[in-house]
Amino acid sequence: MNPETIEAGEARPSELVGAAIQRREDPHLLNGDAEYTDDISEQREAHLALLGSQYGHADIDSIDVSGAEAMEGVLGVYTQSDLTESGVDATLPSDEMAPNSVNPEHPVLADGRVVYAGQPIAAVMAEDRYTAHDALDAIDVDYGRREAVVDPVAAVDDDAPSVHEDAPDNVAFHTEMGDADAVEAAFQEADNAVPMELEINRVLPTPMEPRAVLARYRSSTGELEVDMSTQNPHQMRGDLARSLDHPEDKIRVRPPDVGGGFGAKLQPYAGHVLAAWGAMEHDRPVKWVATRTEDSQSMNHSRHQVISAEAAVDDDGTIHGLRAESVAPVGGYLISGASHVPLSLGLMANGQYEVPNVHVDITGAFTTTTPMGAYRGAGRPEATYFIERLVRTVADELEIDPADLRRRNFIPPDAFPYETGLGHTFDSGDYEKTLDAALETFDYDAFRERQAEAREEGRYLGLGLSCYVEACGAAPGLPETGVVEVRPSGSVVVKSGTAEIGTGHRTAYAQIAANELGIPIEDVEVVEGDTDRVKNGGGTAGSRSMPLGGSAVRESAETVREKAKEIAGHLLEAATEDVVFDDDGGEFHVAGVPDRAVSFQEVARAAYSGNHPEDVDAGLEAASYYDPPNFTFPFGTHVAIVEVDPDSGEIEIERYVSVDDVGEQINPKIVEGQIHGGIAQGIGQALYEDVVYDDNGQLLTGSLQDYAVPKAMDLPELETKTTVTPCPHNPLGAKGVGEAGAIGAPPAIVNAVIDALQPLGVGDIDMPLTPERVWNAVHQGN
């Protein structure tokens, strides 16, 4: 792929969409001008610190805060009772969409019991950050220890300790998808039933910037202003309004520069609510910045599932049915949107394959661990890992080449739109095209020959395939805002309800607007996320920004252009239908008379000076709410080639190739960057990252000394290519790219290692594939 980056001024307006324009965000972020939440300071700023539970499961018998309250510089020490006595709701949002669910109330501060280590129990507000944290040590909590349960399968056993009285069996939700009877019939008729057991490791989102908030309150007007590192400011505003019992129209949420979100910054945490509440109580600014350990303990975790699966397949490799049972921990509470992650396994279980019969049984289990939630991909990486590991297992069992097995079962291009039977209709796809393009980057047959020769020399090479499809955008009924406002000077302001979290929206939105209006991209300003400047918004998640936000911006720009043609006709004394728009020069001229023209800037001045048709309103602006008729479904193929040393368990990634189809690309350079970042996170999960609790519910990987994220030296050179299969139902044809790499990478790496070690009898290893785990699989069996 590697598109050559060009400066914005090097592309004509009509060529901006699809051009690899240098991101306008980068100089600001790289030269020291970036402003993150903790960079913002206010006079009389107070600081908040939170006391987290020492234990994974315990009753709180008493809390003595007198020692902390007596410390100089401490403004107040608060528990849940203080919040409720002040008259606020004092709870955090829970998942209202989970099927057959139990939703215990989630207090801002623990109320009588703690259900995970690090759960906030008390809050200190002080004159400075150091005093606030020092005061935490002076709070005396008397705990009554309870038995912890960290394993989700053990949690739903009859003799497991109950995490909540509302859910004595620890079942947070349970659902089934697909037709169990049809699947059973498929297994009765198939030649083979191929089983598989796997456990997907728990990971941390680990954004560069921890959670942070600065809240200000104006008692004279009742206005609450909140600067916050968030990817969903409008939803945050609504959640704060509910938790604080404060009018939503009196709350402004503004995200400054955001150092990564990855799904973990979609919902409010205790520190957000308490900073806002504290600002209102003390009538002074209050800041909270989580430490890295706090982020590890109380920011949502993700991915963990324990899955038992089986495929009904004929001897020729035709897959007739799949069934799976998954138990996923939800942690101590069922937080907002949490059920969507494990439920995506059911929605996407068939992957790229034409499997007529699928049945998935999914249980969410309360455990005494940090709540689980979204992380880059939010359930689609787990679904892809499940199906791609299962397909590899089938290939090994039937001794069929894994690439050939996939080809035999792909959904054919002429079958789209394709109803999966699991609740989705895939929009468009050509899955064999990306597989062929990936394998064409090297000689597949030659690799197999080299692999065989290496094995004779005692070296173990392996090739792993990962063919993924994911659901992006949003379901119908979840629209996104796009506003295009033209100033009298002819410059343009674009407003979107998404939030910039490092993904290049401001460049891409400017490309879309400038392309439609025929103006230089430098004349376009982009505003995102600020709830005072953008009326509504759905935030940044699920690769929704270009399919939804970009489509809304394009529709608004088209509306502005058509209105501008009416005004231009008035200025040119010509009928609107006789006016031609030059999308490179930004001029309107009379058809057949190019010299009789007015510029976009002249039209803008006329729109605001009264020189426009009587039946046309003054001004030049438009707002759109793009409501998608369906999700979008990007897809692709990732290939990893590895060498494994069975004596040390070490893995070297020799080559990594990805071919991704994300629909039409607004900016190929941004697409490439998103794929690179996602692959890095996917490799991290496959090889390094693992959240570990002991049996008492103590987090053993609470710092970056214990939790390994990949470094630059750990990553191979990434060879990225793309194909383009447009989305048929949005005006841009875009499908979304933010999560592709994180979805495709883990099964590619694991399948490659299994392929390498197959001669040694290794059929499966669970992530992360640490040297110790690989060595044990080779020398002690799986």
Summary of the structure (lengths in Angstrom):
residues: 782
radius of gyration: 27.7
end to end distance: 38.5
largest distance: 86.7
contacts: 3044
relative contact order: 0.13
helix: 32%
strand: 27%
